[in-house]
């Protein structure tokens, strides 16, 4: 089994994606996954327009708006932002905050937003690492994620 894997895609501004983990659990008993990288990148007009991209990943029932993240919400696993401007005085800005201790056993919701006014689609990439758990750890992790999802 691979230790790491990547999920990536292109999502319309304001759109959501389901990151599927249900099938992986059936194939690999007592496995969980940690999010170790979350990146955003513009999809077109690179260098010809300003880009202000935000993204969020949540384990909850509904997406968390990436433009208004609430770090008190335990369902929020990660946020990322990327800003590029034609005016070099602003310079580029890339940042992500990831709860890399959160063990993932169920599907996640990814949401992206382009706030530059052009509402272009957003490229995104997530890298995950597999984590082997004991039966007790599996039970606790599944209960924790179910509790978050059921709120």
NORVENFEN-V628129 format. One record per pair of residues at least 4 apart in sequence whose C-alpha atoms are under 6 Angstrom apart, sorted by sequence separation. I is the first residue (numbers start at 1). J is the second residue. D is the distance in Angstrom with one decimal. If there is no record, write none. Layout:
# NORVENFEN-V628129
i=I j=J d=D
i=I j=J d=D
This chain:
# NORVENFEN-V628129
i=11 j=15 d=6.0
i=25 j=29 d=5.9
i=133 j=137 d=5.6
i=137 j=141 d=6.0
i=138 j=142 d=6.0
i=142 j=146 d=6.0
i=143 j=147 d=6.0
i=146 j=150 d=5.9
i=114 j=119 d=5.0
i=133 j=138 d=5.9
i=84 j=92 d=4.7
i=83 j=92 d=5.7
i=56 j=66 d=4.9
i=83 j=93 d=5.0
i=55 j=66 d=5.0
i=82 j=93 d=5.6
i=54 j=66 d=5.5
i=82 j=94 d=4.5
i=81 j=94 d=5.8
i=81 j=95 d=5.4
i=60 j=75 d=5.1
i=80 j=95 d=5.6
i=59 j=75 d=4.9
i=80 j=96 d=4.0
i=58 j=75 d=5.3
i=79 j=96 d=5.6
i=58 j=76 d=4.5
i=79 j=97 d=5.4
i=58 j=77 d=5.3
i=78 j=97 d=5.5
i=57 j=77 d=5.6
i=78 j=98 d=4.4
i=57 j=78 d=5.1
i=56 j=78 d=5.6
i=77 j=99 d=5.2
i=56 j=79 d=4.4
i=55 j=79 d=5.5
i=55 j=80 d=5.1
i=54 j=80 d=5.7
i=54 j=81 d=4.4
i=53 j=81 d=5.5
i=53 j=82 d=5.1
i=52 j=82 d=5.8
i=52 j=83 d=4.4
i=51 j=83 d=5.4
i=51 j=84 d=5.0
i=50 j=84 d=5.7
i=50 j=85 d=4.5
i=50 j=86 d=6.0
i=63 j=109 d=5.8
i=59 j=108 d=4.8
i=58 j=108 d=5.6
i=58 j=109 d=5.3
i=57 j=109 d=5.5
i=57 j=110 d=4.4
i=56 j=110 d=5.6
i=56 j=111 d=5.3
i=55 j=111 d=5.5
i=55 j=112 d=4.2
i=54 j=112 d=5.6
i=54 j=113 d=5.2
i=53 j=113 d=5.7
i=53 j=114 d=4.6
i=52 j=114 d=5.6
i=52 j=115 d=5.4
i=36 j=100 d=5.8
i=52 j=116 d=5.0
i=35 j=100 d=5.5
i=51 j=116 d=5.6
i=34 j=100 d=5.7
i=34 j=103 d=5.4
i=33 j=103 d=5.5
i=32 j=103 d=5.6
i=33 j=104 d=4.9
i=32 j=104 d=5.3
i=32 j=105 d=5.2
i=75 j=148 d=6.0
i=43 j=121 d=5.8
i=43 j=122 d=5.5
i=42 j=122 d=5.3
i=43 j=123 d=5.6
i=42 j=123 d=5.8
i=41 j=123 d=5.0
i=40 j=123 d=5.7
i=22 j=106 d=5.7
i=40 j=124 d=4.5
i=21 j=106 d=5.3
i=39 j=124 d=5.6
i=21 j=107 d=5.0
i=39 j=125 d=5.2
i=20 j=107 d=4.8
i=38 j=125 d=5.8
i=19 j=107 d=5.5
i=38 j=126 d=4.6
i=60 j=148 d=5.8
i=61 j=149 d=5.0
i=19 j=108 d=5.0
i=37 j=126 d=5.4
i=60 j=149 d=4.3
i=18 j=108 d=5.8
i=37 j=127 d=5.0
i=18 j=109 d=4.8
i=36 j=127 d=5.7
i=17 j=109 d=5.8
i=36 j=128 d=5.6
i=17 j=110 d=5.1
i=35 j=128 d=4.6
i=16 j=110 d=5.5
i=34 j=128 d=5.4
i=16 j=111 d=4.4
i=34 j=129 d=5.2
i=15 j=111 d=5.8
i=33 j=129 d=5.4
i=33 j=130 d=4.6
i=14 j=112 d=5.6
i=32 j=130 d=6.0
i=33 j=131 d=5.6
i=13 j=112 d=5.8
i=14 j=113 d=4.8
i=32 j=131 d=5.1
i=13 j=113 d=4.5
i=31 j=131 d=5.7
i=13 j=114 d=5.4
i=31 j=132 d=4.8
i=31 j=133 d=5.9
i=30 j=133 d=5.1
i=13 j=119 d=5.5
i=13 j=120 d=5.9
i=13 j=121 d=5.1
i=30 j=138 d=5.7
i=12 j=121 d=4.1
i=11 j=121 d=5.4
i=11 j=122 d=5.4
i=10 j=122 d=5.5
i=10 j=123 d=4.3
i=9 j=123 d=5.8
i=9 j=124 d=5.6
i=8 j=124 d=5.5
i=8 j=125 d=4.2
i=7 j=125 d=5.9
i=7 j=126 d=5.3
i=6 j=126 d=5.7
i=6 j=127 d=4.4
i=5 j=127 d=5.8
i=5 j=128 d=5.5
i=4 j=128 d=5.5
i=4 j=129 d=4.4
i=3 j=129 d=5.7
i=3 j=130 d=5.2
